[in-house]
Amino acid sequence: MFEFDQYLGFLAFLIIITMGFWLMIFLMAILPYWIGGSIAETLKEKKEKRRREKEAKRLQ
């Protein structure tokens, strides 16, 4: 039915497809969460900086 090299080729194909699937899951699930958290953190830092500058002006 199958020769040994065809069996190895099929296994390599399955491994590559599985790695691609998990990479796709990673890119679709984890990266947007990471990017969204980074943007939220940047906005929070900018808001805090504006608040500190406003407070410094009020105290002068």
N, CA, C and O atoms as a Tripos MOL2 file, in Angstrom:
@<TRIPOS>MOLECULE
protein
  240   239    60     0     0
PROTEIN
NO_CHARGES

@<TRIPOS>ATOM
      1 N           0.8230   -1.1950    0.0000 N.3       1 MET1
      2 CA          0.0000    0.0000    0.0000 C.3       1 MET1
      3 C           0.8690    1.2610    0.0000 C.2       1 MET1
      4 O           0.9360    1.9630   -1.0090 O.2       1 MET1
      5 N           1.5270    1.5510    1.1130 N.am      2 PHE2
      6 CA          2.4110    2.7100    1.1830 C.3       2 PHE2
      7 C           3.8520    2.2410    1.3020 C.2       2 PHE2
      8 O           4.1580    1.2780    2.0050 O.2       2 PHE2
      9 N           4.7200    2.9370    0.6050 N.am      3 GLU3
     10 CA          6.1540    2.7070    0.8000 C.3       3 GLU3
     11 C           6.5800    3.5010    2.0400 C.2       3 GLU3
     12 O           5.8670    4.4020    2.4800 O.2       3 GLU3
     13 N           7.7330    3.1650    2.5940 N.am      4 PHE4
     14 CA          8.1900    3.8390    3.8140 C.3       4 PHE4
     15 C           8.4200    5.3270    3.5900 C.2       4 PHE4
     16 O           8.0820    6.1310    4.4580 O.2       4 PHE4
     17 N           8.9970    5.7260    2.4250 N.am      5 ASP5
     18 CA          9.2420    7.1490    2.1670 C.3       5 ASP5
     19 C           7.9310    7.9180    1.9810 C.2       5 ASP5
     20 O           7.8540    9.0980    2.3220 O.2       5 ASP5
     21 N           6.9070    7.2620    1.4480 N.am      6 GLN6
     22 CA          5.5990    7.9210    1.3490 C.3       6 GLN6
     23 C           5.0030    8.1270    2.7450 C.2       6 GLN6
     24 O           4.3630    9.1460    3.0060 O.2       6 GLN6
     25 N           5.2120    7.1820    3.6140 N.am      7 TYR7
     26 CA          4.7320    7.3000    4.9890 C.3       7 TYR7
     27 C           5.4210    8.4730    5.6830 C.2       7 TYR7
     28 O           4.7670    9.2490    6.3800 O.2       7 TYR7
     29 N           6.7440    8.6090    5.4980 N.am      8 LEU8
     30 CA          7.4610    9.7290    6.0970 C.3       8 LEU8
     31 C           7.0030   11.0570    5.5090 C.2       8 LEU8
     32 O           6.8910   12.0540    6.2230 O.2       8 LEU8
     33 N           6.7420   11.0660    4.2170 N.am      9 GLY9
     34 CA          6.2310   12.2910    3.5890 C.3       9 GLY9
     35 C           4.8760   12.6810    4.1480 C.2       9 GLY9
     36 O           4.6110   13.8560    4.4000 O.2       9 GLY9
     37 N           4.0200   11.6840    4.3410 N.am     10 PHE10
     38 CA          2.7040   11.9540    4.9120 C.3      10 PHE10
     39 C           2.8230   12.4870    6.3420 C.2      10 PHE10
     40 O           2.1180   13.4250    6.7120 O.2      10 PHE10
     41 N           3.7110   11.8950    7.1460 N.am     11 LEU11
     42 CA          3.9270   12.3820    8.5100 C.3      11 LEU11
     43 C           4.4670   13.8120    8.5060 C.2      11 LEU11
     44 O           4.0380   14.6450    9.3050 O.2      11 LEU11
     45 N           5.4050   14.0900    7.6090 N.am     12 ALA12
     46 CA          5.9390   15.4590    7.5090 C.3      12 ALA12
     47 C           4.8210   16.4300    7.1370 C.2      12 ALA12
     48 O           4.7440   17.5280    7.6880 O.2      12 ALA12
     49 N           3.9620   16.0320    6.2100 N.am     13 PHE13
     50 CA          2.8230   16.8610    5.8090 C.3      13 PHE13
     51 C           1.9110   17.1400    6.9990 C.2      13 PHE13
     52 O           1.5100   18.2830    7.2220 O.2      13 PHE13
     53 N           1.5830   16.1050    7.7600 N.am     14 LEU14
     54 CA          0.7210   16.2910    8.9290 C.3      14 LEU14
     55 C           1.3570   17.2030    9.9680 C.2      14 LEU14
     56 O           0.6740   18.0320   10.5680 O.2      14 LEU14
     57 N           2.6610   17.0550   10.1840 N.am     15 ILE15
     58 CA          3.3640   17.8910   11.1630 C.3      15 ILE15
     59 C           3.3510   19.3480   10.7200 C.2      15 ILE15
     60 O           3.1120   20.2440   11.5300 O.2      15 ILE15
     61 N           3.6060   19.5860    9.4400 N.am     16 ILE16
     62 CA          3.6210   20.9670    8.9310 C.3      16 ILE16
     63 C           2.2350   21.5910    9.0290 C.2      16 ILE16
     64 O           2.1040   22.7480    9.4290 O.2      16 ILE16
     65 N           1.2010   20.8370    8.6690 N.am     17 ILE17
     66 CA         -0.1770   21.3530    8.7640 C.3      17 ILE17
     67 C          -0.5310   21.6650   10.2190 C.2      17 ILE17
     68 O          -1.1480   22.6940   10.4960 O.2      17 ILE17
     69 N          -0.1480   20.7900   11.1460 N.am     18 THR18
     70 CA         -0.4480   21.0030   12.5620 C.3      18 THR18
     71 C           0.2830   22.2380   13.0890 C.2      18 THR18
     72 O          -0.2910   23.0290   13.8380 O.2      18 THR18
     73 N           1.5470   22.4020   12.6990 N.am     19 MET19
     74 CA          2.2900   23.5890   13.1370 C.3      19 MET19
     75 C           1.6450   24.8590   12.5870 C.2      19 MET19
     76 O           1.5540   25.8620   13.2930 O.2      19 MET19
     77 N           1.2010   24.8230   11.3400 N.am     20 GLY20
     78 CA          0.5290   25.9770   10.7470 C.3      20 GLY20
     79 C          -0.7710   26.2980   11.4570 C.2      20 GLY20
     80 O          -1.1000   27.4640   11.6710 O.2      20 GLY20
     81 N          -1.5060   25.2640   11.8200 N.am     21 PHE21
     82 CA         -2.7680   25.4690   12.5310 C.3      21 PHE21
     83 C          -2.5300   26.1700   13.8640 C.2      21 PHE21
     84 O          -3.2110   27.1460   14.1820 O.2      21 PHE21
     85 N          -1.5620   25.6760   14.6510 N.am     22 TRP22
     86 CA         -1.3250   26.2780   15.9560 C.3      22 TRP22
     87 C          -0.7280   27.6770   15.8300 C.2      22 TRP22
     88 O          -0.9890   28.5310   16.6760 O.2      22 TRP22
     89 N           0.0660   27.9260   14.7960 N.am     23 LEU23
     90 CA          0.5680   29.2760   14.5520 C.3      23 LEU23
     91 C          -0.5870   30.2110   14.2360 C.2      23 LEU23
     92 O          -0.6160   31.3450   14.7160 O.2      23 LEU23
     93 N          -1.5350   29.7510   13.4360 N.am     24 MET24
     94 CA         -2.7030   30.5690   13.1100 C.3      24 MET24
     95 C          -3.5090   30.8770   14.3720 C.2      24 MET24
     96 O          -3.9450   32.0120   14.5670 O.2      24 MET24
     97 N          -3.7090   29.8750   15.2260 N.am     25 ILE25
     98 CA         -4.4320   30.0940   16.4840 C.3      25 ILE25
     99 C          -3.6920   31.1350   17.3320 C.2      25 ILE25
    100 O          -4.3190   32.0280   17.9010 O.2      25 ILE25
    101 N          -2.3700   31.0230   17.4170 N.am     26 PHE26
    102 CA         -1.5720   31.9770   18.1820 C.3      26 PHE26
    103 C          -1.7390   33.3870   17.6310 C.2      26 PHE26
    104 O          -1.9890   34.3260   18.3860 O.2      26 PHE26
    105 N          -1.6040   33.5330   16.3280 N.am     27 LEU27
    106 CA         -1.6830   34.8650   15.7250 C.3      27 LEU27
    107 C          -3.0690   35.4780   15.8630 C.2      27 LEU27
    108 O          -3.1940   36.6920   16.0220 O.2      27 LEU27
    109 N          -4.1070   34.6580   15.8040 N.am     28 MET28
    110 CA         -5.4660   35.1930   15.8730 C.3      28 MET28
    111 C          -5.9330   35.4420   17.3020 C.2      28 MET28
    112 O          -6.8340   36.2540   17.5120 O.2      28 MET28
    113 N          -5.3560   34.7770   18.2790 N.am     29 ALA29
    114 CA         -5.8540   34.8850   19.6580 C.3      29 ALA29
    115 C          -4.9420   35.7170   20.5400 C.2      29 ALA29
    116 O          -5.4170   36.6000   21.2530 O.2      29 ALA29
    117 N          -3.6750   35.4620   20.5100 N.am     30 ILE30
    118 CA         -2.7620   36.0610   21.4790 C.3      30 ILE30
    119 C          -2.2480   37.4280   21.0340 C.2      30 ILE30
    120 O          -2.1620   38.3520   21.8420 O.2      30 ILE30
    121 N          -1.9100   37.5570   19.7630 N.am     31 LEU31
    122 CA         -1.3600   38.8350   19.3140 C.3      31 LEU31
    123 C          -2.3470   40.0020   19.4330 C.2      31 LEU31
    124 O          -1.9340   41.0680   19.8880 O.2      31 LEU31
    125 N          -3.6280   39.8700   19.0520 N.am     32 PRO32
    126 CA         -4.5470   40.9990   19.2630 C.3      32 PRO32
    127 C          -4.6750   41.3820   20.7440 C.2      32 PRO32
    128 O          -4.7710   42.5640   21.0740 O.2      32 PRO32
    129 N          -4.6760   40.3890   21.6250 N.am     33 TYR33
    130 CA         -4.7300   40.6580   23.0570 C.3      33 TYR33
    131 C          -3.4920   41.4390   23.5000 C.2      33 TYR33
    132 O          -3.5960   42.3890   24.2760 O.2      33 TYR33
    133 N          -2.3390   41.0400   23.0090 N.am     34 TRP34
    134 CA         -1.0750   41.6840   23.3430 C.3      34 TRP34
    135 C          -1.0530   43.1260   22.8110 C.2      34 TRP34
    136 O          -0.6800   44.0520   23.5320 O.2      34 TRP34
    137 N          -1.4490   43.3060   21.5630 N.am     35 ILE35
    138 CA         -1.4530   44.6450   20.9550 C.3      35 ILE35
    139 C          -2.4680   45.5350   21.6560 C.2      35 ILE35
    140 O          -2.1830   46.7020   21.9240 O.2      35 ILE35
    141 N          -3.6490   45.0020   21.9570 N.am     36 GLY36
    142 CA         -4.6750   45.7900   22.6550 C.3      36 GLY36
    143 C          -4.2080   46.2220   24.0330 C.2      36 GLY36
    144 O          -4.4520   47.3590   24.4360 O.2      36 GLY36
    145 N          -3.5410   45.3370   24.7650 N.am     37 GLY37
    146 CA         -3.0140   45.6950   26.0770 C.3      37 GLY37
    147 C          -1.9320   46.7560   25.9780 C.2      37 GLY37
    148 O          -1.8490   47.6420   26.8280 O.2      37 GLY37
    149 N          -1.1150   46.6720   24.9630 N.am     38 SER38
    150 CA         -0.0610   47.6670   24.7600 C.3      38 SER38
    151 C          -0.6620   49.0410   24.4690 C.2      38 SER38
    152 O          -0.1980   50.0500   25.0010 O.2      38 SER38
    153 N          -1.6850   49.0790   23.6330 N.am     39 ILE39
    154 CA         -2.3440   50.3490   23.3190 C.3      39 ILE39
    155 C          -3.0230   50.9180   24.5650 C.2      39 ILE39
    156 O          -2.9300   52.1170   24.8290 O.2      39 ILE39
    157 N          -3.6950   50.0730   25.3210 N.am     40 ALA40
    158 CA         -4.3600   50.5340   26.5410 C.3      40 ALA40
    159 C          -3.3380   51.0950   27.5340 C.2      40 ALA40
    160 O          -3.5850   52.1260   28.1610 O.2      40 ALA40
    161 N          -2.2070   50.4300   27.6770 N.am     41 GLU41
    162 CA         -1.1640   50.8990   28.5890 C.3      41 GLU41
    163 C          -0.5940   52.2510   28.1360 C.2      41 GLU41
    164 O          -0.3410   53.1270   28.9630 O.2      41 GLU41
    165 N          -0.3960   52.4160   26.8380 N.am     42 THR42
    166 CA          0.1080   53.6820   26.3040 C.3      42 THR42
    167 C          -0.8880   54.8120   26.5670 C.2      42 THR42
    168 O          -0.5000   55.9090   26.9700 O.2      42 THR42
    169 N          -2.1710   54.5360   26.3380 N.am     43 LEU43
    170 CA         -3.1880   55.5660   26.5880 C.3      43 LEU43
    171 C          -3.2470   55.9260   28.0690 C.2      43 LEU43
    172 O          -3.4160   57.0960   28.4150 O.2      43 LEU43
    173 N          -3.1100   54.9370   28.9410 N.am     44 LYS44
    174 CA         -3.1330   55.1960   30.3760 C.3      44 LYS44
    175 C          -1.9430   56.0650   30.7880 C.2      44 LYS44
    176 O          -2.0890   56.9760   31.6020 O.2      44 LYS44
    177 N          -0.7720   55.7820   30.2260 N.am     45 GLU45
    178 CA          0.4090   56.5800   30.5480 C.3      45 GLU45
    179 C           0.2570   58.0250   30.0710 C.2      45 GLU45
    180 O           0.6360   58.9560   30.7810 O.2      45 GLU45
    181 N          -0.3020   58.2130   28.8610 N.am     46 LYS46
    182 CA         -0.5140   59.5720   28.3440 C.3      46 LYS46
    183 C          -1.5080   60.3390   29.2170 C.2      46 LYS46
    184 O          -1.3190   61.5220   29.5030 O.2      46 LYS46
    185 N          -2.5760   59.6400   29.6390 N.am     47 LYS47
    186 CA         -3.5840   60.2780   30.4910 C.3      47 LYS47
    187 C          -2.9620   60.6860   31.8280 C.2      47 LYS47
    188 O          -3.2270   61.7800   32.3270 O.2      47 LYS47
    189 N          -2.1390   59.8130   32.4070 N.am     48 GLU48
    190 CA         -1.4770   60.1200   33.6720 C.3      48 GLU48
    191 C          -0.5100   61.2910   33.5170 C.2      48 GLU48
    192 O          -0.4210   62.1390   34.4050 O.2      48 GLU48
    193 N           0.2050   61.3450   32.4140 N.am     49 LYS49
    194 CA          1.1390   62.4410   32.1610 C.3      49 LYS49
    195 C           0.3900   63.7750   32.0490 C.2      49 LYS49
    196 O           0.8190   64.7880   32.6020 O.2      49 LYS49
    197 N          -0.7480   63.7560   31.3160 N.am     50 ARG50
    198 CA         -1.5450   64.9860   31.2100 C.3      50 ARG50
    199 C          -2.0600   65.4320   32.5750 C.2      50 ARG50
    200 O          -2.0710   66.6240   32.8810 O.2      50 ARG50
    201 N          -2.4900   64.4620   33.4000 N.am     51 ARG51
    202 CA         -3.0020   64.7960   34.7240 C.3      51 ARG51
    203 C          -1.9080   65.4110   35.5910 C.2      51 ARG51
    204 O          -2.1530   66.3760   36.3150 O.2      51 ARG51
    205 N          -0.6870   64.8450   35.5140 N.am     52 ARG52
    206 CA          0.4140   65.3880   36.3080 C.3      52 ARG52
    207 C           0.7940   66.7880   35.8480 C.2      52 ARG52
    208 O           1.0830   67.6540   36.6740 O.2      52 ARG52
    209 N           0.7970   67.0190   34.5220 N.am     53 GLU53
    210 CA          1.1160   68.3510   34.0110 C.3      53 GLU53
    211 C           0.0680   69.3740   34.4320 C.2      53 GLU53
    212 O           0.4090   70.5010   34.7910 O.2      53 GLU53
    213 N          -1.2000   68.9880   34.3890 N.am     54 LYS54
    214 CA         -2.2850   69.8710   34.8040 C.3      54 LYS54
    215 C          -2.1730   70.2010   36.2850 C.2      54 LYS54
    216 O          -2.3810   71.3430   36.6920 O.2      54 LYS54
    217 N          -1.8410   69.1910   37.0890 N.am     55 GLU55
    218 CA         -1.7050   69.4000   38.5170 C.3      55 GLU55
    219 C          -0.4910   70.2850   38.8260 C.2      55 GLU55
    220 O          -0.5410   71.1070   39.7410 O.2      55 GLU55
    221 N           0.5880   70.1190   38.0750 N.am     56 ALA56
    222 CA          1.7740   70.9530   38.2840 C.3      56 ALA56
    223 C           1.4710   72.4150   37.9370 C.2      56 ALA56
    224 O           1.9310   73.3220   38.6310 O.2      56 ALA56
    225 N           0.7100   72.6450   36.8820 N.am     57 LYS57
    226 CA          0.3270   74.0100   36.5160 C.3      57 LYS57
    227 C          -0.5670   74.6360   37.6030 C.2      57 LYS57
    228 O          -0.4340   75.8180   37.9210 O.2      57 LYS57
    229 N          -1.4650   73.8380   38.1570 N.am     58 ARG58
    230 CA         -2.3930   74.3390   39.1700 C.3      58 ARG58
    231 C          -1.6360   74.7300   40.4420 C.2      58 ARG58
    232 O          -2.0120   75.6880   41.1170 O.2      58 ARG58
    233 N          -0.5760   73.9940   40.7700 N.am     59 LEU59
    234 CA          0.1690   74.2960   41.9890 C.3      59 LEU59
    235 C           1.0880   75.5040   41.8520 C.2      59 LEU59
    236 O           1.4920   76.0840   42.8590 O.2      59 LEU59
    237 N           1.4250   75.8910   40.6290 N.am     60 GLN60
    238 CA          2.3370   77.0390   40.4390 C.3      60 GLN60
    239 C           1.6510   78.3500   40.5630 C.2      60 GLN60
    240 O           2.2880   79.3950   40.4290 O.2      60 GLN60
@<TRIPOS>BOND
     1     1     2 1
     2     2     3 1
     3     3     4 2
     4     3     5 am
     5     5     6 1
     6     6     7 1
     7     7     8 2
     8     7     9 am
     9     9    10 1
    10    10    11 1
    11    11    12 2
    12    11    13 am
    13    13    14 1
    14    14    15 1
    15    15    16 2
    16    15    17 am
    17    17    18 1
    18    18    19 1
    19    19    20 2
    20    19    21 am
    21    21    22 1
    22    22    23 1
    23    23    24 2
    24    23    25 am
    25    25    26 1
    26    26    27 1
    27    27    28 2
    28    27    29 am
    29    29    30 1
    30    30    31 1
    31    31    32 2
    32    31    33 am
    33    33    34 1
    34    34    35 1
    35    35    36 2
    36    35    37 am
    37    37    38 1
    38    38    39 1
    39    39    40 2
    40    39    41 am
    41    41    42 1
    42    42    43 1
    43    43    44 2
    44    43    45 am
    45    45    46 1
    46    46    47 1
    47    47    48 2
    48    47    49 am
    49    49    50 1
    50    50    51 1
    51    51    52 2
    52    51    53 am
    53    53    54 1
    54    54    55 1
    55    55    56 2
    56    55    57 am
    57    57    58 1
    58    58    59 1
    59    59    60 2
    60    59    61 am
    61    61    62 1
    62    62    63 1
    63    63    64 2
    64    63    65 am
    65    65    66 1
    66    66    67 1
    67    67    68 2
    68    67    69 am
    69    69    70 1
    70    70    71 1
    71    71    72 2
    72    71    73 am
    73    73    74 1
    74    74    75 1
    75    75    76 2
    76    75    77 am
    77    77    78 1
    78    78    79 1
    79    79    80 2
    80    79    81 am
    81    81    82 1
    82    82    83 1
    83    83    84 2
    84    83    85 am
    85    85    86 1
    86    86    87 1
    87    87    88 2
    88    87    89 am
    89    89    90 1
    90    90    91 1
    91    91    92 2
    92    91    93 am
    93    93    94 1
    94    94    95 1
    95    95    96 2
    96    95    97 am
    97    97    98 1
    98    98    99 1
    99    99   100 2
   100    99   101 am
   101   101   102 1
   102   102   103 1
   103   103   104 2
   104   103   105 am
   105   105   106 1
   106   106   107 1
   107   107   108 2
   108   107   109 am
   109   109   110 1
   110   110   111 1
   111   111   112 2
   112   111   113 am
   113   113   114 1
   114   114   115 1
   115   115   116 2
   116   115   117 am
   117   117   118 1
   118   118   119 1
   119   119   120 2
   120   119   121 am
   121   121   122 1
   122   122   123 1
   123   123   124 2
   124   123   125 am
   125   125   126 1
   126   126   127 1
   127   127   128 2
   128   127   129 am
   129   129   130 1
   130   130   131 1
   131   131   132 2
   132   131   133 am
   133   133   134 1
   134   134   135 1
   135   135   136 2
   136   135   137 am
   137   137   138 1
   138   138   139 1
   139   139   140 2
   140   139   141 am
   141   141   142 1
   142   142   143 1
   143   143   144 2
   144   143   145 am
   145   145   146 1
   146   146   147 1
   147   147   148 2
   148   147   149 am
   149   149   150 1
   150   150   151 1
   151   151   152 2
   152   151   153 am
   153   153   154 1
   154   154   155 1
   155   155   156 2
   156   155   157 am
   157   157   158 1
   158   158   159 1
   159   159   160 2
   160   159   161 am
   161   161   162 1
   162   162   163 1
   163   163   164 2
   164   163   165 am
   165   165   166 1
   166   166   167 1
   167   167   168 2
   168   167   169 am
   169   169   170 1
   170   170   171 1
   171   171   172 2
   172   171   173 am
   173   173   174 1
   174   174   175 1
   175   175   176 2
   176   175   177 am
   177   177   178 1
   178   178   179 1
   179   179   180 2
   180   179   181 am
   181   181   182 1
   182   182   183 1
   183   183   184 2
   184   183   185 am
   185   185   186 1
   186   186   187 1
   187   187   188 2
   188   187   189 am
   189   189   190 1
   190   190   191 1
   191   191   192 2
   192   191   193 am
   193   193   194 1
   194   194   195 1
   195   195   196 2
   196   195   197 am
   197   197   198 1
   198   198   199 1
   199   199   200 2
   200   199   201 am
   201   201   202 1
   202   202   203 1
   203   203   204 2
   204   203   205 am
   205   205   206 1
   206   206   207 1
   207   207   208 2
   208   207   209 am
   209   209   210 1
   210   210   211 1
   211   211   212 2
   212   211   213 am
   213   213   214 1
   214   214   215 1
   215   215   216 2
   216   215   217 am
   217   217   218 1
   218   218   219 1
   219   219   220 2
   220   219   221 am
   221   221   222 1
   222   222   223 1
   223   223   224 2
   224   223   225 am
   225   225   226 1
   226   226   227 1
   227   227   228 2
   228   227   229 am
   229   229   230 1
   230   230   231 1
   231   231   232 2
   232   231   233 am
   233   233   234 1
   234   234   235 1
   235   235   236 2
   236   235   237 am
   237   237   238 1
   238   238   239 1
   239   239   240 2
@<TRIPOS>SUBSTRUCTURE
     1 MET1         2 RESIDUE 1 A MET
     2 PHE2         6 RESIDUE 1 A PHE
     3 GLU3        10 RESIDUE 1 A GLU
     4 PHE4        14 RESIDUE 1 A PHE
     5 ASP5        18 RESIDUE 1 A ASP
     6 GLN6        22 RESIDUE 1 A GLN
     7 TYR7        26 RESIDUE 1 A TYR
     8 LEU8        30 RESIDUE 1 A LEU
     9 GLY9        34 RESIDUE 1 A GLY
    10 PHE10       38 RESIDUE 1 A PHE
    11 LEU11       42 RESIDUE 1 A LEU
    12 ALA12       46 RESIDUE 1 A ALA
    13 PHE13       50 RESIDUE 1 A PHE
    14 LEU14       54 RESIDUE 1 A LEU
    15 ILE15       58 RESIDUE 1 A ILE
    16 ILE16       62 RESIDUE 1 A ILE
    17 ILE17       66 RESIDUE 1 A ILE
    18 THR18       70 RESIDUE 1 A THR
    19 MET19       74 RESIDUE 1 A MET
    20 GLY20       78 RESIDUE 1 A GLY
    21 PHE21       82 RESIDUE 1 A PHE
    22 TRP22       86 RESIDUE 1 A TRP
    23 LEU23       90 RESIDUE 1 A LEU
    24 MET24       94 RESIDUE 1 A MET
    25 ILE25       98 RESIDUE 1 A ILE
    26 PHE26      102 RESIDUE 1 A PHE
    27 LEU27      106 RESIDUE 1 A LEU
    28 MET28      110 RESIDUE 1 A MET
    29 ALA29      114 RESIDUE 1 A ALA
    30 ILE30      118 RESIDUE 1 A ILE
    31 LEU31      122 RESIDUE 1 A LEU
    32 PRO32      126 RESIDUE 1 A PRO
    33 TYR33      130 RESIDUE 1 A TYR
    34 TRP34      134 RESIDUE 1 A TRP
    35 ILE35      138 RESIDUE 1 A ILE
    36 GLY36      142 RESIDUE 1 A GLY
    37 GLY37      146 RESIDUE 1 A GLY
    38 SER38      150 RESIDUE 1 A SER
    39 ILE39      154 RESIDUE 1 A ILE
    40 ALA40      158 RESIDUE 1 A ALA
    41 GLU41      162 RESIDUE 1 A GLU
    42 THR42      166 RESIDUE 1 A THR
    43 LEU43      170 RESIDUE 1 A LEU
    44 LYS44      174 RESIDUE 1 A LYS
    45 GLU45      178 RESIDUE 1 A GLU
    46 LYS46      182 RESIDUE 1 A LYS
    47 LYS47      186 RESIDUE 1 A LYS
    48 GLU48      190 RESIDUE 1 A GLU
    49 LYS49      194 RESIDUE 1 A LYS
    50 ARG50      198 RESIDUE 1 A ARG
    51 ARG51      202 RESIDUE 1 A ARG
    52 ARG52      206 RESIDUE 1 A ARG
    53 GLU53      210 RESIDUE 1 A GLU
    54 LYS54      214 RESIDUE 1 A LYS
    55 GLU55      218 RESIDUE 1 A GLU
    56 ALA56      222 RESIDUE 1 A ALA
    57 LYS57      226 RESIDUE 1 A LYS
    58 ARG58      230 RESIDUE 1 A ARG
    59 LEU59      234 RESIDUE 1 A LEU
    60 GLN60      238 RESIDUE 1 A GLN
